[in-house]
């Protein structure tokens, strides 16, 4: 075994060798090439872009260290949307395009409203697969239904304050669709913009 130094990551080196005994040198071996590199580093965690009741949009970022060899494809993996479910490669993500965004749909990817899906991402080069990115979890849910019209309770209002009431939305909560709050906007009473 021979260890060489001053190797440049990403360079391809040609090697050959021969043997010697008391009668002289052998012929040279067949030339072999070696890429001075390693598998890529794990890409960053995928990022959430948007979600509705029937689609999820996520973006990915390239591996920050290719390991010295060009990345030839990326793989996007997804679970089944339930805790502890097994991850599988997502066939609708075109891995050879090196695209850094993907939209999963109800029709093409069997997305179900109300589930929380987890995603992970990895890269491949001539030296092998990177480790997986950290996991991103995203819920599929629609925005709440239109809010009910607010009303004023004049029996509990005064010249300087108004008691505003509204009926809560009756949307069925789901893991991703639970209503977490309301915001009331009011103009200045003179027809200006809502604030």
Protein Blocks (a to p, Z undefined) as FASTA:
>chain_A
ZZdehiaehiacddddddddfkbccddddddddddddddddddddddfbdcfkbccdddd
ddfbgoopacfbdcddddehighiacdddfklcfklopabdcddfklnopaehiacdddd
ddddfkbccdddddddddddddddddddddddfklgcfkbccddddddfbdcdfklccfb
dcddddehnopacZZ
